[in-house]
Amino acid sequence: MSAAIIDGKAFAEGLRGRVADLVPDFVATAGRQPGLTVVLVGEDPASSVYVRSKGKATEAAGMKSDTIILPADTSEDDLLNLVRKLNADATVDGILVQLPLPRQINENAVIATIDPNKDVDGFHPVNAGRLATGLHGFVPCTPLGCLMLLKDRLGDLSGKDAVVIGRSNIVGKPMAQLLLGESCTVTIAHSKTKDLPAVVRRADIVIAAVGRPEMIKADWIKPGAAVIDVGINRIDAGERKTKLVGDVAFDEVSQVAGAITPVPGGVGPMTIAVLLRNTLVAAHRNEGVPLAKDAI
Ligand code: NDP
């Protein structure tokens, strides 16, 4: 059997288009563009690339994009004061502080200082609590993107056995909450899980968010299962070249699974598309402009 490929790139383009289509109505009602401010501390090359792509995508959707780049030796107090200033700025709907932060800054303190209603990354404990208790809030972009891809492929997820491998606050835990919200029977696996292959073999839906190249093998997968690969790992491809691979051994798993996301081109493009979606939602909420529940 050969799995259907879940084309995250195409889905993300569609989502970005739907967001862009809704921006003019917001501008007409609110008299301003939705605004996203991204803060980068230091010059980590990977983070700089992400921040640039976020800025470009925000502008392409017709929204206002601001990028604030601070020196690597910025103090925690200075960053917290900047976040407070952005919280108070009515033209800023979404605030994203690019992680990781330099050592002298406590990430949790920064996340906790962002106004939960501008926390388009969905990392604030208030938003984590809202997700856990089934209230409206902001959901982290990557897991929400995974859920969108799954629902698009499988429709109703109710009653399905889902195994999430990884329990980070950014991916694994919110992913598990989202699947529980869809009435899946959810297992969260991690580095202490016993007999991981046997646990994964029970799953109709596998979410791999581990950060270990091609760890998940074909004989771990129930035939026909949907496999979502969140992992992004750069490995040596010989001849001084590198390539990106996921946490799933794609070539072999795609022979067993019913559907699978590739790396690249699967979950990756969804993250920025959902960030734009969250920013548009934040703008509507902040201005009290209604947005149809299923509009995006
Ligand atoms: P973390 O390192 O924060 O978490 C990894 C999780 O995997 C931990 O819960 C850890 O368990 C678990 N784990 C590690 N080794 C094993 C193992 N051998 N068996 C079972 N579980 C294991 O990573 P993130 O959640 O931030 O990211 C996961 C992957 O997703 C990375 O490759 C990252 O690059 C990618 N990513 C991709 C994004 C995208 O846009 N597509 C966005 C965010 C992340 P324990 O808790 O016990 O240590």
Boltz pocket constraint, residues with backbone or C-beta under 6 A from the ligand:
constraints:
  - pocket:
      binder: B
      contacts: [[A, 142], [A, 165], [A, 166], [A, 167], [A, 168], [A, 169], [A, 170], [A, 171], [A, 172], [A, 189], [A, 190], [A, 191], [A, 192], [A, 193], [A, 196], [A, 208], [A, 209], [A, 210], [A, 211], [A, 212], [A, 229], [A, 230], [A, 231], [A, 232], [A, 233], [A, 267], [A, 268], [A, 271]]
      max_distance: 6.0
